Amino acid sequence: MSEHTTPGSREGQLVLALDTSTASLAAALVRGDEVLRDIQSLAERNHSVHTVSVVKDLLSECGVAPEELAGIAIGRGPGSYTGMRIAVSVGKTLAWVWQKPLVGVSSLEALAYGAWQTGADKDTAAANVPVGTRPVWVVPIMDARRGQVYTGAFEASAPDVSSSEFPAAWKRLAKDGIRLMHDWVDRLAADVKDMDAASRPSAIWIVGELQLHEAEAERLRSICPEVEVAAFSYILEGRSVAALGLSRLAAGESDDVHTFIPNYTQLTEAEVKLQERTASQQQSAVEGAGKRDGH
């Protein structure tokens, strides 16, 4: 499993966050660690209708003008093929019109990060699992049909009471991808068994869209007795997209508005053909330019 660390200092910066990769339209306006407004609208088939009005309402209700924003954070998926393109399109347009930095974040990472904070704070199944001094693996899942899930894996350390950050450390363990849930559970269990006792996580949290995958979460608990396993449903929140976006902004990072695209993960046949056609046209253009230069 590969890894990278995330959330850092984001003091005072104001960001507009938006994600439409799931059935919930998630949007938020966040300044540093202060959530000014957080909206969740469960209307997957109407994201295209409501997204722009939700953004307008957010800014209006909080009395925020576009020029006050430090940037715009967009959940780039993976997730609903049609849905996630809406937030990306709106975010790109606003970033271009308002001349603001655009930062894309993994929707799965935002799901995991938000679930970790929520689960550790509230009375959930996960909150009752002792964290101890060893880290917790947080595994987000979004249903991708036919037994598949969009998923990744992250590691959160135990909270550090001497630090203002929560969690004290956060890093990616596995890339986002689409996987058979059955095979994913087997891999997680195998990874745990390959580790010595001192290196193993204290717990594994499976979070997100559990409705069709509770049996597999329960199977992980039975085949991986070495660690505590907890599972709870969690709906993506805009504040988590904002937190990860603010960390990128604080690090001086941003994405190119013109080339920014969603993380489709599993391209449709039409998308594959379009990419092949575009690549062929680009190659022809390069070859043509080379011939002209040769004359």
C-alpha positions as CSV (number, residue, x, y, z in Angstrom):
1,M,0.0,0.0,0.0
2,S,1.3,3.4,-1.0
3,E,1.0,6.4,1.3
4,H,1.0,10.2,1.6
5,T,0.1,12.6,4.4
6,T,-2.6,15.2,4.2
7,P,-4.3,17.9,6.3
8,G,-2.1,20.8,7.5
9,S,-2.5,24.3,8.7
10,R,-5.3,26.4,7.0
11,E,-5.8,29.3,9.3
12,G,-8.1,32.1,8.2
13,Q,-8.6,31.1,4.6
14,L,-12.1,31.0,3.2
15,V,-13.1,28.3,0.8
16,L,-16.2,27.2,-1.1
17,A,-16.5,23.4,-1.3
18,L,-18.7,21.4,-3.6
19,D,-19.2,17.7,-4.3
20,T,-21.8,15.9,-6.4
21,S,-20.2,12.4,-6.7
22,T,-22.9,10.7,-4.6
23,A,-26.7,10.9,-4.1
24,S,-26.0,13.8,-1.7
25,L,-25.2,17.3,-3.1
26,A,-22.6,18.4,-0.5
27,A,-21.6,22.0,-0.3
28,A,-20.0,24.1,2.4
29,L,-18.5,27.5,3.1
30,V,-15.6,27.2,5.6
31,R,-13.1,29.7,7.0
32,G,-10.1,27.9,8.5
33,D,-11.6,25.5,11.1
34,E,-14.9,27.4,11.3
35,V,-17.8,26.0,9.3
36,L,-20.0,28.9,8.2
37,R,-22.6,26.8,6.5
38,D,-22.8,23.1,5.4
39,I,-25.5,21.8,3.1
40,Q,-26.5,18.3,2.2
41,S,-29.3,17.8,-0.4
42,L,-30.3,14.2,-1.2
43,A,-31.4,14.7,-4.8
44,E,-29.1,12.8,-7.1
45,R,-31.2,13.2,-10.2
46,N,-31.6,16.9,-9.6
47,H,-27.9,17.9,-8.9
48,S,-27.8,19.7,-12.3
49,V,-30.9,21.7,-11.4
50,H,-29.9,22.7,-7.8
51,T,-26.2,23.1,-7.7
52,V,-25.8,26.7,-8.9
53,S,-28.7,27.9,-6.7
54,V,-27.2,26.1,-3.7
55,V,-23.9,28.0,-4.2
56,K,-25.7,31.3,-4.6
57,D,-27.7,30.6,-1.4
58,L,-24.5,29.7,0.5
59,L,-22.8,32.9,-0.3
60,S,-25.9,35.0,0.3
61,E,-26.8,33.5,3.6
62,C,-23.2,33.9,4.9
63,G,-22.8,37.4,3.5
64,V,-19.8,36.4,1.5
65,A,-18.7,38.0,-1.8
66,P,-16.8,35.9,-4.4
67,E,-13.7,38.1,-4.0
68,E,-13.4,37.1,-0.4
69,L,-12.8,33.4,-1.3
70,A,-9.2,32.0,-1.1
71,G,-10.3,29.3,-3.5
72,I,-12.8,26.7,-4.6
73,A,-12.5,23.0,-3.5
74,I,-14.2,20.4,-5.7
75,G,-14.7,16.7,-5.0
76,R,-13.5,15.1,-8.2
77,G,-14.7,11.6,-7.6
78,P,-14.7,8.7,-8.1
79,G,-18.4,8.2,-7.9
80,S,-21.5,8.7,-9.9
81,Y,-20.3,9.2,-13.5
82,T,-22.9,11.8,-14.4
83,G,-23.1,13.4,-10.9
84,M,-19.5,14.2,-10.2
85,R,-19.2,16.1,-13.6
86,I,-21.7,18.6,-12.3
87,A,-19.6,19.9,-9.4
88,V,-16.5,19.8,-11.6
89,S,-18.2,21.9,-14.3
90,V,-19.7,24.4,-11.9
91,G,-16.4,24.7,-9.9
92,K,-14.3,25.2,-13.1
93,T,-16.7,27.9,-14.4
94,L,-16.8,29.8,-11.1
95,A,-13.0,29.6,-10.6
96,W,-12.5,31.0,-14.1
97,V,-15.1,33.7,-13.8
98,W,-14.1,34.8,-10.3
99,Q,-10.4,34.2,-11.0
100,K,-9.9,32.0,-8.0
101,P,-7.6,29.0,-7.4
102,L,-9.3,25.6,-8.0
103,V,-8.3,22.6,-5.9
104,G,-9.6,19.1,-6.5
105,V,-9.8,16.5,-3.8
106,S,-10.6,12.9,-3.7
107,S,-14.3,12.4,-2.8
108,L,-13.4,9.1,-1.2
109,E,-10.7,10.8,0.9
110,A,-13.3,13.4,2.0
111,L,-15.7,10.7,2.9
112,A,-13.1,8.9,5.0
113,Y,-11.8,12.0,6.6
114,G,-15.3,13.2,7.6
115,A,-16.3,9.8,8.8
116,W,-13.2,9.6,11.0
117,Q,-14.0,12.9,12.7
118,T,-17.7,12.2,13.0
119,G,-17.3,8.6,14.1
120,A,-14.7,9.5,16.8
121,D,-16.8,12.4,18.1
122,K,-20.3,10.8,18.2
123,D,-22.1,7.7,19.5
124,T,-21.5,5.4,16.5
125,A,-20.3,1.8,16.3
126,A,-16.9,3.0,15.4
127,A,-16.7,5.4,18.3
128,N,-17.0,2.4,20.7
129,V,-14.0,0.7,19.3
130,P,-10.9,1.5,21.4
131,V,-8.3,3.4,19.4
132,G,-5.4,3.1,21.7
133,T,-2.0,4.2,20.7
134,R,-1.9,2.4,17.3
135,P,-3.5,4.0,14.2
136,V,-6.9,3.2,12.7
137,W,-7.5,2.3,9.1
138,V,-10.4,4.1,7.6
139,V,-11.9,2.5,4.5
140,P,-14.5,4.5,2.6
141,I,-16.9,2.8,0.2
142,M,-19.4,4.0,-2.4
143,D,-21.6,1.4,-4.1
144,A,-20.6,0.8,-7.7
145,R,-23.1,-1.9,-8.5
146,R,-22.7,-5.6,-9.2
147,G,-20.8,-6.2,-5.9
148,Q,-18.3,-3.5,-6.7
149,V,-17.4,-0.4,-4.7
150,Y,-15.4,2.7,-5.2
151,T,-12.9,2.6,-2.4
152,G,-9.5,3.4,-1.0
153,A,-7.8,3.2,2.4
154,F,-6.4,5.8,4.8
155,E,-4.7,5.7,8.2
156,A,-5.5,8.0,11.0
157,S,-3.4,8.3,14.2
158,A,-4.9,8.5,17.7
159,P,-5.7,12.1,18.6
160,D,-2.8,14.1,20.0
161,V,-4.1,16.2,22.9
162,S,-1.0,18.5,22.6
163,S,-1.9,19.3,19.0
164,S,-4.5,21.6,17.6
165,E,-5.0,19.2,14.6
166,F,-7.4,16.3,14.6
167,P,-6.5,13.6,13.7
168,A,-2.9,14.1,14.6
169,A,-1.7,12.4,11.4
170,W,-3.6,11.3,8.3
171,K,-2.2,9.4,5.3
172,R,-3.3,7.5,2.3
173,L,-2.6,3.7,2.3
174,A,-4.2,2.7,-1.0
175,K,-5.2,4.5,-4.2
176,D,-8.8,5.2,-5.1
177,G,-10.3,2.6,-7.4
178,I,-13.2,0.4,-8.2
179,R,-12.9,-3.1,-6.6
180,L,-15.1,-6.1,-5.9
181,M,-16.0,-5.7,-2.2
182,H,-15.4,-9.4,-1.6
183,D,-11.8,-9.2,-3.0
184,W,-11.2,-5.9,-1.2
185,V,-12.1,-7.5,2.2
186,D,-9.8,-10.4,1.5
187,R,-6.9,-8.0,0.7
188,L,-7.5,-5.9,3.8
189,A,-7.4,-9.1,5.9
190,A,-4.3,-10.3,4.2
191,D,-2.5,-7.0,4.7
192,V,-3.2,-7.2,8.4
193,K,-2.1,-10.8,8.7
194,D,1.2,-9.9,7.0
195,M,2.0,-7.4,9.7
196,D,3.6,-8.1,13.0
197,A,1.4,-7.4,16.1
198,A,3.1,-4.1,17.0
199,S,2.5,-2.6,13.5
200,R,-1.1,-3.6,13.0
201,P,-3.8,-1.0,13.2
202,S,-5.9,-1.0,16.4
203,A,-9.1,-1.0,14.3
204,I,-10.5,-0.9,10.8
205,W,-13.5,1.3,10.1
206,I,-15.5,0.7,7.0
207,V,-17.6,3.8,6.3
208,G,-19.9,5.2,3.7
209,E,-22.6,3.4,1.6
210,L,-23.0,0.2,3.6
211,Q,-26.5,-0.8,2.7
212,L,-25.5,-3.5,0.2
213,H,-22.2,-4.4,1.8
214,E,-22.9,-5.0,5.5
215,A,-22.4,-8.8,5.0
216,E,-18.8,-8.2,3.7
217,A,-18.0,-5.9,6.5
218,E,-19.2,-8.6,8.9
219,R,-17.1,-11.1,7.1
220,L,-14.0,-9.0,7.6
221,R,-14.7,-9.0,11.3
222,S,-14.8,-12.8,11.3
223,I,-11.7,-13.5,9.1
224,C,-9.6,-10.7,10.7
225,P,-9.9,-11.3,14.5
226,E,-6.5,-9.6,15.0
227,V,-8.1,-6.2,14.9
228,E,-11.4,-4.6,15.9
229,V,-13.6,-3.9,12.9
230,A,-16.4,-1.4,12.9
231,A,-18.8,-0.3,10.2
232,F,-21.2,2.6,9.9
233,S,-23.1,4.5,7.3
234,Y,-21.9,8.0,6.6
235,I,-23.0,10.6,4.0
236,L,-20.3,12.8,2.5
237,E,-20.3,16.4,3.9
238,G,-19.0,19.6,2.2
239,R,-17.0,20.5,5.3
240,S,-14.7,17.5,4.6
241,V,-14.1,18.5,1.0
242,A,-13.3,22.0,2.3
243,A,-10.9,20.8,4.9
244,L,-8.9,18.8,2.4
245,G,-9.1,21.7,-0.1
246,L,-7.8,24.2,2.4
247,S,-4.9,22.0,3.1
248,R,-3.9,22.0,-0.6
249,L,-4.4,25.8,-0.7
250,A,-2.2,26.2,2.4
251,A,0.5,24.2,0.7
252,G,0.3,26.6,-2.3
253,E,-1.3,24.0,-4.6
254,S,-4.0,24.4,-7.2
255,D,-5.2,22.7,-10.4
256,D,-5.4,24.1,-13.9
257,V,-9.0,25.2,-14.5
258,H,-8.9,24.2,-18.2
259,T,-7.4,20.7,-17.8
260,F,-9.1,19.7,-14.6
261,I,-11.3,16.6,-15.0
262,P,-13.2,14.2,-12.7
263,N,-11.6,10.9,-11.6
264,Y,-13.8,8.6,-13.6
265,T,-12.0,5.4,-12.4
266,Q,-14.1,3.3,-14.7
267,L,-14.6,4.9,-18.1
268,T,-17.7,4.2,-20.2
269,E,-17.1,2.7,-23.6
270,A,-18.0,6.1,-25.2
271,E,-15.4,7.9,-23.0
272,V,-12.7,5.4,-23.9
273,K,-13.4,5.9,-27.6
274,L,-13.4,9.7,-27.2
275,Q,-10.0,9.5,-25.4
276,E,-8.6,7.3,-28.2
277,R,-9.9,9.7,-30.9
278,T,-8.5,12.7,-29.1
279,A,-5.1,11.1,-28.6
280,S,-5.1,10.1,-32.3
281,Q,-5.9,13.7,-33.4
282,Q,-3.2,15.1,-31.1
283,Q,-0.7,12.7,-32.5
284,S,-1.6,13.6,-36.1
285,A,-1.3,17.3,-35.2
286,V,2.2,16.7,-33.8
287,E,3.3,14.7,-36.8
288,G,1.9,17.4,-39.1
289,A,3.8,20.1,-37.3
290,G,7.0,18.1,-37.5
291,K,6.7,17.7,-41.3
292,R,6.1,21.5,-41.7
293,D,9.1,22.3,-39.5
294,G,11.1,19.9,-41.7
295,H,10.4,22.0,-44.8
